[in-house]
Amino acid sequence: MGWAVIVALAALVGIGLWRFGGLPRAALELLGAALLLGLAGYAWQGSPTLAGSPKPPPADTGASAARIESLPEFRTATVGGAADILAAADGLIERGMVSYAVGIIKAGLDRNPQSADLWVGLGNALVVHGGGMMSPAAQLAFDRAAKIQPDHPGPSFFMGLAFAQAGQIDRAEQIWRDLLARAPADAPWRADLEQHLAMIAGAQGR
């Protein structure tokens, strides 16, 4: 029974990425090889027939808040290739398959390297992969997005979110205040940004 579930899940992931990921054939072949490699590794080390041994959930680091598709007002693409890739990547992150999420976003960037949304998504996925911590690779991805589309709110917002999750509240607040200062009065994401700043102020007793 355990093997049937594992194989079924792998098949569903592969079909879902083929159907919704919009990936080129080479990327799909690479993804298929990765799934087969994962199954081979599980066959070597896994024990699906053994009884489960539940463990208490880990402490919440806040990394789950940095979902790629969450807060859609901080993205410019709502339909089409980039949006579909981010939706697929977000689904993988929800299932703990962050490395696969990073992989399909990178494959999308191979096809569309000028997509600011995909660069934001990559930075965000790398932050989640690092347990909520900002890494040089994530910083580079956010910087690339900001360079491609200077008025895109995503790089600054998600950089601030990553720093907030890492406990660097002052740095996060400064990034968000700078973003708010240049936000158009009618920006659909302005109210959400103000709410996050209010949460910081409340947490600091201001």
N, C-alpha and C positions, 0 to 999 in steps of 0.2 A: 504493500500500500504506500509506504514512504517513497519508494522509487517512482511510483506512478505520479505522485504529487509533484516531485521534483522535476520530472521530465515534462509534465503538463505545464508547470510554471515557466520553464525555459522556453517551451514552444509558444506560450502566450506572449512572453516578452518579445521573442523574435518576430512573431506575426504583427504585434502591435507597432513595433518600430518600423517594420516594412510598410505597414499600412499608413501610419500617421507621421513617421519621422521624416519622410521626404529625403532620404539619404541616397547618395549615389551607389551604384552596384558594388564598387570596391569597398565602400564603407560597410555595406550589408554583409559582404563576404567576411570582412574582418570581424564584425560583430558576431556572425555565426561561429567563426573559429573560437572567439572568446567564450561564447556560451558552451561550446563543446569542451573546451579546455576546463571550464569551471565544473562541468559534469564529471570529467575525468578526474579532476582533483577531489571531488566529493566521493567518487567511487573508491578512491585510494584511502582517504582519511575519514570519510563520513560513516555514520552508523544509523541509518534511517529506521532500523527495526528496533532500536533500543527505546526504552521508555523515556519520556521527557523529564528534564530536571529544571523546572522553572527557577529563574533567578530574579531578584528584585530589579525593577527598572533602574537604569543609571540616573544620576542627578541631571536635571534639565540644565543644559549649558546655554540654552537660548538659540542654538544653531537651527532648530526647526523653524524659528521665526523667519529665517532668511530664505524661504522658498522662492524659487525662480518665478513661478507664475503668480504668486501672491502679490497683492497690491498692484493690480494691472494698470492703475493710473500712472505708474512709474515706468510703463513701457509705451513705445510708440506704435509697435506692430500688434494688431489685435487679431488679424486673420492672415492666412497665407503661410509660406514656408517657415519663417522665423517663429511665428506664434505656435505653429504645430510642433516644431522641434522643442521649444521651451515647454510646451504642455507635456510632451512625451518625457522630457528630462525631469520635469517636476514629479511625474508619476513614478519614475524610477527612484527619485530621492525619497519619496514617501515610503517606498519599500526597502530603503536602506541600500540601494544599488547606486551609490553616488559615483563610483568610478565609471559605470556605464553611462550615467548622465553626462559626465564630463566628456566622455568619448563621443556621444552623438552630437553634442554642441560643437566640439572641435571639427567633426565631420561636416556639420552645417557651415562652419566658418571657412572650411576649404572651398566650399561652393560660393559662399557670399562673405568674403572677408571684410566688406564695408558695412556690415550690419551692426549698428551700435547695440541693438537689443541682444544679439547673440553674444557680443563681448561682455555686456552686463551680465547675461545669464551665465557665461563661463566664469566670470569673477565670483558670482554668487555661489555657483556650484563648488568652486574651489574653496570658498570660505566654509561651506558646509562640510566638505571633505576634510578640512583641517579642524573640525570640531568647533567651528564658530570663530576661529582665529584668522586674522588677515595675514596672508602669506605674500611674499614678493610676486609670485605668479598671479595671485588674485589682484594685487595692486596694479600690476602691469595690464591686466585685462580691463579693469575699470578705467585706467588712464587712456587706453586705446579707444574705448568707447567714447570718452569725453573728447578726445581729439577728433574723432570722426564726426561727432554730432555735439558741439559745445553746449547747445541748449537742452540736451537730454537730461532729465532729472535723475535717471536711474543710477549713474555712477556715483554721484555724491550721496544720494539717499542710502544706497546699499553699502557704500564705504562707511558711512556713519553708523549704520546698523551693525556692521561687523565690529567696529571699534567699541560700540556700546556693549555688545555681547562679550567682548574681551575685557570689559571693565574699564576701558579708557573713555569714561563718560565725558570728560571735558573736551577731548578731541572730537568725539561724536557730536557734541553740542555745537562746537564751532563750525564743523562742516555743515551741519543742518541749518545753522543761522545764516551762513554764507549763501546756502541754497535758497533759503526763504527770502533773503534780501534781493535776489535777482529773479524771484518767481513772479510771473505775470499775475495781476490781480485776479484774473479769471482762470488761473491754472486749475485743472480738476484735481490735482494732487496737493494743492496748497493746504487745504483743511486737514488732510491726513498728516502732513509734515508738522503743522502747528500742534496737532494732538500729540505727536511724539515728543516735541519740545516741551509741551506742558507736562508730560509724564516724567521727563528728566527733572524739570523744575520741582514737581511734586515729590519725587524721590529724594531730592536734595533739600527739601524743606523750604523752598523759596516760593 
